[in-house]
Amino acid sequence: MCLSALVTARCTDPTAATTTTTTASLSGVTLSAASVSGGATVTGTISLSVAAPLNGVAVTLSSSAASVTVPASITVPAGSQSAAFTILTTNTSTMATITATYSGTSQTATLTVNAVTALALQGLLLSSNVANPGQSLQGTVTLTAPAPAGGVAVSLTSNSASVSVPSTVTVPLGNTSQSFEVDTTATASPVTATVTASWAGVTDRASLSIGGLALSFGGVSTVLGGTPAVLTITLAAPAPDSGATIALTSSNGVAQVPSTVVVPSGVATQTVPISTLTPAATTAVLITASYGGSSSSALLTVDAHPTITGVSCSPASPNGGADTNCTGTLSAPAPVGGWVLLFGIDQPAVATVPSSVTVGAGSATFPFKVSTAAVTASTTVAIQIYDAASGASVWRELLTIQP
């Protein structure tokens, strides 16, 4: 107890409560989705350690990718512990790091954006490119993406009275392909007809030989320059006892074929390897086969896709259990329609990669993430990248994972 007013004025009550003020700090940034299709909108959320003070908290925002935009800043209102902001994306494949900064502290989140393939007619395929007169076949049209509501009505035509197709075939909602019937009639001599499919300015063709011979590339009519293709020759009937010697020609040296190939006795089909060179520009090559007065041709497109010139990862040697973000660089921008790449890895138990990545048209880089597992010793894995259209290997990258 204090004994005088003077002393009392200098005393404090040891039982009185004290007030401690806790300063708000940035505790995290989260995204409504970690991976989205190009053009999608994502919601980001800023979190504080405690409620914002009277004047609120202004947090600075940034994105590592020009195609992914965020506001310059976001204010967490007084009394609130979080605030949301909008992230806008474009139709470009990228991996963006969203960074929030306040009072010298930064928090990040990673957003993966996958380019969306535009809806278009991808191709036309016949179940066989050769038929006996009166035989019925099946044709199939394929789209690059699922059909929207109402379906996609693809126009069909035939340039020969001996081959009939419906005027249209509709790919139903959500599907990427639809089959239709192709009917043939009797002919006095071998006939080669062309079936054409068209939709939204894109056209594809398939040849059909009645009573003669036919050529096909197994449904793959486009190959990456420098990678092989396989030509299939089909006769209307099995080859005679002496075999059938087929003469072959190519309209352009970027696709090279042997001058002749022999279909063995009693066999109706024969495959022929075709080697290709890398053209300066995408080149259409006409391959022609001739036998017994009948000839047939098939068009092979040799694609001049850019090449991969390098892959870099950050961190370059991740610790096991951590992710590393990688970027591939092309020799030139990807062509119209983009470039689809497939990924593989030799030790999937140690590290995983995406199954595929689409390099957007006009883009010269592509991002991908490698997720790793814990290792007890330094381990090197091989990442293999393939061209999706041809299956050809286009790059091999070694990544060392540290314990």
C-alpha positions in Angstrom: 0.0 0.0 0.0 1.2 3.6 -0.8 1.6 5.8 2.3 1.0 9.2 0.7 -0.6 10.9 -2.2 2.9 11.6 -3.6 3.9 8.0 -3.3 0.5 6.9 -4.6 1.0 8.9 -7.7 4.1 6.8 -8.5 2.6 3.4 -7.7 1.1 0.8 -10.2 -1.4 -1.8 -9.5 0.2 -5.2 -10.1 -3.2 -6.8 -10.7 -4.1 -4.4 -13.6 -4.4 -6.1 -17.0 -1.8 -5.2 -19.8 -2.7 -4.9 -23.5 -0.3 -6.5 -26.1 -0.7 -5.3 -29.7 0.2 -8.0 -32.4 1.2 -6.7 -35.8 -0.4 -8.3 -38.8 1.9 -10.2 -41.1 1.4 -12.0 -44.4 0.8 -15.7 -43.8 -0.1 -17.0 -47.2 -1.6 -16.7 -50.7 -3.9 -19.5 -52.1 -5.5 -20.1 -55.4 -9.0 -21.4 -56.2 -7.3 -23.8 -58.7 -3.7 -24.8 -59.3 -4.2 -25.7 -63.0 -6.7 -24.2 -65.4 -7.4 -24.0 -69.1 -6.2 -20.9 -71.0 -8.7 -18.0 -70.7 -10.0 -19.1 -67.4 -10.3 -16.8 -64.4 -8.8 -17.8 -61.0 -9.5 -16.3 -57.6 -6.5 -15.7 -55.3 -6.8 -15.1 -51.6 -4.4 -13.2 -49.3 -4.2 -14.3 -45.7 -2.9 -12.4 -42.7 -1.7 -13.8 -39.3 -4.2 -11.6 -37.5 -7.0 -9.2 -38.4 -5.9 -6.0 -40.3 -5.6 -2.8 -38.3 -7.7 0.3 -38.6 -6.4 1.5 -41.9 -6.3 -2.0 -43.5 -3.2 -3.7 -45.0 -2.1 -3.0 -48.6 -0.4 -6.1 -50.1 1.6 -5.8 -53.4 0.9 -8.5 -56.0 2.9 -9.7 -59.1 2.9 -12.5 -61.7 6.0 -14.0 -63.2 4.2 -14.6 -66.6 3.1 -11.8 -68.9 0.1 -13.9 -70.0 -1.2 -14.2 -66.4 -2.2 -10.9 -64.9 -3.0 -9.8 -61.3 -3.9 -6.4 -59.8 -0.9 -4.3 -58.7 -2.1 -4.5 -55.1 -5.0 -5.7 -52.9 -6.1 -4.2 -49.5 -7.2 -6.4 -46.7 -9.9 -4.3 -45.0 -9.7 -3.3 -41.3 -10.9 -6.1 -39.0 -10.5 -8.7 -41.8 -7.9 -11.4 -42.0 -8.1 -12.2 -45.7 -9.0 -10.6 -49.1 -9.6 -12.0 -52.5 -8.4 -10.9 -55.9 -8.9 -11.9 -59.5 -6.3 -13.6 -61.8 -6.8 -13.4 -65.6 -5.2 -15.9 -68.0 -4.8 -16.1 -71.8 -4.8 -19.1 -74.0 -1.1 -19.7 -73.6 0.6 -22.6 -71.9 2.6 -21.3 -69.0 3.5 -21.8 -65.3 3.2 -18.5 -63.4 4.3 -17.7 -59.9 1.9 -15.4 -58.1 3.8 -13.4 -55.4 2.2 -11.3 -52.6 4.5 -9.0 -50.6 3.8 -7.0 -47.4 6.2 -5.4 -44.9 9.2 -7.2 -46.4 7.7 -10.6 -46.4 6.6 -12.5 -49.5 4.4 -15.5 -50.1 3.9 -17.3 -53.4 1.6 -19.7 -55.2 2.1 -21.5 -58.6 -0.6 -21.5 -61.3 -0.3 -23.8 -64.4 -2.2 -22.6 -67.5 -2.8 -25.1 -70.3 -3.6 -23.8 -73.8 -6.9 -25.0 -75.1 -7.0 -26.6 -78.6 -9.5 -24.8 -80.8 -12.4 -26.9 -82.2 -11.7 -27.9 -85.8 -11.9 -30.9 -88.1 -8.9 -33.1 -87.4 -9.2 -35.8 -90.0 -11.0 -38.4 -92.0 -10.2 -42.1 -91.9 -11.6 -45.0 -93.9 -11.6 -48.6 -92.4 -9.8 -49.6 -95.6 -8.5 -47.7 -98.6 -9.3 -50.6 -101.0 -12.5 -52.5 -101.6 -14.0 -55.0 -103.9 -17.0 -53.8 -105.9 -20.2 -53.8 -103.9 -18.3 -53.9 -100.6 -19.3 -51.5 -97.7 -16.8 -49.8 -95.5 -16.8 -47.5 -92.5 -15.5 -43.9 -92.5 -14.8 -41.9 -89.3 -14.4 -38.1 -88.9 -12.4 -36.8 -85.9 -12.5 -33.4 -84.2 -9.6 -31.7 -82.3 -11.9 -31.1 -79.3 -15.3 -32.4 -78.0 -18.3 -31.3 -79.9 -20.4 -28.5 -78.3 -24.2 -28.6 -77.7 -26.0 -29.4 -80.9 -23.1 -31.4 -82.2 -20.9 -30.7 -85.2 -22.4 -31.5 -88.7 -19.5 -32.4 -91.0 -20.2 -32.3 -94.8 -19.2 -35.4 -96.8 -18.8 -35.8 -100.6 -17.5 -38.4 -103.0 -16.1 -37.6 -106.5 -17.2 -40.9 -107.9 -20.6 -42.4 -108.7 -19.2 -45.7 -107.6 -18.7 -44.6 -104.0 -21.6 -43.1 -102.0 -21.5 -41.4 -98.6 -24.2 -39.5 -96.6 -24.2 -35.7 -97.2 -23.4 -35.0 -93.6 -22.4 -36.9 -90.4 -22.9 -35.3 -87.0 -20.5 -35.7 -84.1 -22.7 -35.7 -81.0 -22.3 -33.4 -78.0 -19.1 -34.3 -76.0 -17.7 -36.7 -78.6 -14.6 -36.1 -80.7 -15.4 -38.6 -83.5 -18.3 -40.2 -85.4 -18.5 -43.1 -87.9 -20.5 -43.3 -91.1 -21.1 -45.9 -93.9 -19.3 -45.9 -97.2 -21.0 -47.9 -100.0 -19.5 -49.0 -103.3 -21.0 -50.3 -106.5 -19.8 -52.7 -109.3 -17.3 -51.3 -111.7 -16.0 -52.5 -115.1 -12.4 -51.5 -114.3 -10.5 -50.3 -111.2 -11.7 -47.0 -109.9 -10.1 -44.6 -107.4 -12.4 -42.3 -105.6 -11.8 -39.5 -103.1 -14.1 -39.0 -100.1 -14.0 -35.5 -98.7 -15.0 -34.2 -95.2 -15.4 -30.5 -94.6 -16.3 -28.3 -91.6 -15.7 -24.6 -90.7 -13.2 -24.1 -93.5 -11.1 -27.2 -92.8 -11.1 -30.1 -95.3 -9.6 -33.6 -95.2 -9.6 -36.3 -97.9 -9.2 -40.0 -98.1 -8.8 -42.1 -101.2 -10.6 -45.4 -101.9 -9.6 -47.8 -104.6 -12.3 -50.2 -105.9 -10.9 -53.3 -107.6 -7.3 -52.0 -107.7 -4.7 -51.2 -105.1 -4.7 -48.6 -102.3 -2.2 -46.8 -100.1 -2.5 -45.6 -96.6 -0.4 -44.3 -93.7 -2.3 -46.0 -90.9 -4.4 -42.9 -90.1 -1.2 -40.8 -89.6 -0.9 -38.6 -92.7 1.5 -36.1 -91.0 4.9 -36.8 -89.7 7.6 -34.7 -88.2 10.5 -34.0 -90.6 13.4 -36.4 -90.0 11.2 -39.1 -88.5 10.1 -42.3 -90.4 6.6 -43.1 -91.7 5.1 -46.4 -92.7 3.2 -46.9 -95.9 0.7 -49.7 -96.3 -0.1 -51.1 -99.7 -3.4 -53.1 -100.0 -4.4 -55.1 -103.1 -8.0 -55.9 -103.9 -7.1 -59.6 -103.9 -4.1 -61.7 -102.7 -0.9 -61.5 -104.8 -0.4 -64.3 -107.4 2.1 -67.2 -107.0 4.9 -65.0 -108.3 4.1 -62.2 -105.9 3.1 -58.6 -107.0 5.9 -56.1 -107.8 4.6 -52.6 -107.0 6.4 -49.6 -108.4 6.7 -46.6 -106.0 7.4 -42.9 -106.6 7.6 -39.8 -104.4 6.8 -36.3 -105.7 9.4 -34.7 -103.3 12.8 -35.8 -102.0 11.8 -35.0 -98.4 10.0 -38.3 -98.3 12.0 -41.2 -99.8 10.6 -44.6 -100.9 12.1 -47.6 -102.6 11.6 -47.8 -106.3 9.8 -51.2 -106.0 8.3 -53.4 -103.3 7.1 -57.0 -103.6 3.9 -58.2 -102.1 4.4 -62.0 -101.4 2.3 -64.6 -102.9 -1.1 -65.1 -101.2 -0.8 -61.8 -99.3 -2.9 -58.8 -99.9 -1.1 -56.1 -97.9 2.5 -55.0 -97.5 4.1 -52.3 -95.4 6.9 -50.1 -96.7 9.2 -47.8 -94.5 9.5 -44.2 -95.7 12.4 -42.0 -94.5 11.9 -38.3 -94.3 14.2 -35.3 -94.2 13.6 -32.0 -92.2 12.1 -29.5 -94.7 12.5 -25.8 -94.5 8.7 -25.5 -94.6 5.9 -28.0 -94.1 5.7 -30.0 -97.4 3.0 -32.2 -98.9 4.4 -35.2 -100.7 2.4 -37.4 -103.1 3.4 -41.1 -102.9 2.2 -43.2 -105.9 2.1 -47.0 -106.3 1.5 -48.7 -109.7 0.7 -52.3 -110.4 -1.0 -54.2 -113.3 -2.2 -51.0 -115.0 -3.7 -49.6 -111.8 -2.2 -46.9 -109.7 -3.1 -45.2 -106.4 -1.7 -42.2 -104.5 -1.7 -41.0 -101.0 -0.6 -37.6 -99.6 2.0 -37.5 -96.8 2.6 -34.2 -95.0 6.2 -33.7 -93.7 5.9 -31.2 -90.9 8.5 -28.5 -90.3 7.9 -28.2 -86.6 10.6 -26.3 -84.7 13.1 -28.3 -82.7 13.7 -28.2 -78.9 17.0 -26.4 -78.3 17.1 -26.7 -74.5 15.4 -27.4 -71.2 16.2 -25.6 -67.9 14.8 -26.3 -64.4 14.7 -24.3 -61.2 16.0 -25.6 -59.0 18.4 -27.5 -61.3 19.0 -30.3 -58.8 15.9 -30.5 -56.5 15.9 -32.2 -53.1 13.9 -35.4 -53.0 10.2 -34.7 -52.2 10.3 -31.2 -53.7 9.0 -30.0 -57.1 11.1 -28.2 -59.8 9.7 -26.0 -62.5 11.1 -26.5 -65.9 11.0 -24.5 -69.2 11.6 -25.9 -72.7 12.8 -23.6 -75.5 12.1 -24.0 -79.2 14.2 -23.1 -82.2 11.2 -21.1 -83.5 7.6 -20.3 -82.5 5.1 -23.3 -82.6 3.0 -23.4 -85.8 -0.7 -22.7 -86.1 -2.6 -25.3 -84.1 0.3 -25.6 -81.6 2.7 -28.5 -81.0 1.6 -31.4 -78.7 4.4 -33.0 -76.8 4.3 -36.3 -74.9 6.4 -36.9 -71.8 8.0 -40.0 -70.3 10.5 -40.7 -67.5 12.7 -43.7 -66.9 12.1 -43.9 -63.1 8.4 -43.0 -62.4 8.8 -44.1 -58.7 11.4 -41.4 -58.2 9.9 -38.5 -60.3 6.8 -37.8 -62.3 6.2 -35.5 -65.3 3.0 -34.5 -67.1 1.7 -36.9 -69.7 1.5 -34.1 -72.3 2.0 -30.4 -72.9 0.7 -28.3 -75.7 3.0 -25.5 -76.9 0.6 -22.7 -77.9 0.7 -21.4 -81.5 3.3 -18.7 -81.8 4.9 -19.6 -78.4 8.7 -20.4 -78.3 8.7 -21.8 -74.8 6.7 -24.4 -72.8 6.6 -25.0 -69.0 6.2 -28.2 -67.1 6.7 -29.4 -63.5 8.7 -32.4 -62.2 7.5 -33.8 -58.9 10.1 -35.8 -57.0 10.0 -38.4 -54.2 12.5 -38.6 -51.3 15.7 -40.4 -52.1 18.5 -41.7 -49.9 21.3 -41.0 -52.4 21.8 -38.7 -55.4 19.7 -40.1 -58.2 19.6 -39.1 -61.9 16.4 -39.6 -63.9 16.0 -39.2 -67.7 13.0 -37.2 -69.0 12.1 -38.1 -72.6 10.0 -35.7 -74.8 8.2 -37.0 -77.9 6.3 -35.5 -80.8 2.7 -36.6 -80.3 1.9 -36.8 -84.0 4.7 -39.1 -85.0 5.9 -40.6 -81.6 9.4 -39.5 -82.5 11.8 -38.6 -79.6 12.7 -34.9 -79.8 14.6 -34.3 -76.5 16.1 -36.1 -73.6 16.9 -34.2 -70.3 18.8 -35.6 -67.3 17.7 -34.3 -63.8 19.6 -35.1 -60.7 17.7 -35.4 -57.4 19.5 -34.8 -54.2 18.8 -36.6 -50.8 
